[in-house]
Each structure stands twice: as C-alpha cells, then as structure tokens.
C-alpha cells in the first residue's frame, strides 16, 4: 500500500512538471505575441503618410553624389 509521504512526493513532482510545461507554453505564446506586435508596428509605420512621403523622396532623389564617399 502507498503511504502518505510517497503520495505527497508524487503529487509535488507532478505539480513541478505541470508548472514547467505551463511556463514553457507561456514563453512560446509570448514569443508569438511579440512577433505579431512587431509586424503590426512595422505595418503601421510603413503605411503611414510620413513614411510614404519620405520613401518617395529617397527613391526620386539623385544619389550620384554619394558614391564619392
């Protein structure tokens, strides 16, 4: 028959394993959230009017003088 101390050790071990698995899943979830947040911030930056105007200036500017650097 199983005594109380063996049962408590098994429950404690199982709770540690469950805690580690939960933490690992939370870390993966946070990584996905950060990637999504990065993409959304980049999209909002690139789609802004100020960025579009600046990008148009860069594309249409004469960059021939920069090759001397």
N, C-alpha and C positions, 0 to 999 in steps of 0.2 A: 504494500500500500504506500501511497505517496504522502510524505509528511508535509507539514506547513512550510518549513524552510525551503524545501525543494520546489514547492509550488510558487513561493514568493520569488525565488531566484528565476524561475522560468518566466513569470509574469514581468519581472523587471527587465530581463533580457529581451523579451518580445517588445516591450514598450520602447527600449532603446533602438531596436531595429526599426520599428514603426516611425519613431522620431527622425531617424537618419533618412529613411525613404521619403518622408514628408518634406524634410529640408531640401533634399536633392531635387524633388519635384518643384518646390518653390523657387529654387535657384534657376532651373530651366525656364520656368514661367516668367521670372523677372528678366531673363535674357531676351526672351521673345518680346516682352513689353518694351524693353529698351530699343530693340531693333525697329519695332513698329513706330515708336516715338521718333527715332532718328529719321526714318523715311518720311513721316508726316511733316517734320520740321524742314527737311530738305525740300519737300514738295512745296510747302508754303513759302519758303524763301525763293525758290526758282520761279514760282508762278507770280511773285509779287511784281507790281508795275515798276518799282525802282530797279529791281534786278534786271528785268527785261530791257529797260532803257539803258542801263549801264552795259549790258551784254551787247546790245546793238551798237553802242559807241565803240566798244572794243573790237567788234567784228569789222566795222566800217572804217576804223582808224588806219592811218598809214604807219605801219610798224617797220618800215625800211630803215629808219634811223637807229633802231635798237640793235641791229646786227653788228654795229661797231663796238659794242660794249664787250 
